Structure formats: structure tokens, C-alpha cells
């Protein structure tokens, strides 16, 4: 029966990669849903125009929260990644001449929070159960 540090070590590199992939993909899903709900179409240029500000915010969030240390962490790095992604995304949208209406900010904050923090909450439950079953 492996010890907890052994289990965590096995999850380390794949965990970083999967956490990053999940964040990037879920942010992309947010963009696709948003564009679809506003009938903005799904051109590559249009999707990328909407996506890149939030993707840049996500990258800054990962670095600022040092997400690679505990990629599945809920309070850290989950909450800082969420908030920095939203703030960074909105700032980059403003700098690139895109809209940031209050309703959009509120919906984006809620949706991105559910996606980026939500999967971490689910992962924490799964990992907790897995660790219990190995002890």
C-alpha cells in the first residue's frame, strides 16, 4: 500500500499538465457558450478575439498563484486563478477595444468561477476519497 507522499508524487507532473489543460479547455468552453448565446458566430478569428484576453489572464493567474505547486488546490491556487483570469481578461478586453459591460463582467465572473474553481472542488473530493481508500 503506497504512502500518501508516493501517491502525491505520482500525481505531480501529470496533475500539473491536466490542471492546465482543464483550465484552458474550460475557458474555451466559456467563450464558445458565450459567443453562441449572443449569436456571434464561430469563426476562428472571432473565437480567438474573445478567447485570448481570458487566456492571457489565465496564464498570469497561474504564474501569480504558482499553480504548479498545488494544481488541484481549491483555495490556492483555484480562487486566485479565477479572479486573476477575470480581471486580466477584462483588462485585456478593454485594451483591445472589446466590450466590458457590467452584465458581462458579472456573468463572466460567475461562469469562470464555476468552471475554474468548480472542477478543483470536484477533484478535491475525488482525491480525498482516493487518499482515504489508500490509508
C-alpha angles and dihedrals in degrees: 000000000000120000122243094257089054091052091047092048090053089052095045106091097026087046093056092048094046093045091052093046092048092050092048094045095045091049088051089051088052090054094047093049092047094049091046093050090053095044090240094143132233106265114149091238093049095047092047091048090056095038105048098067091054093041089053089048089050092052091051089047092053092051095043093048093040086229094180089072094064107000094175095048116129105202092025120058097354101069097041091047090052096048096042090048091054096043093042092045092052093046092050090047090054092047091051094047097254124139127267105180115176092247090053092049091051095046092044092049092051096042096045090046092053091049102042099034095031097062090048091053090051091046091050090056092048094046092046090054091046092051091048091053090052096050 
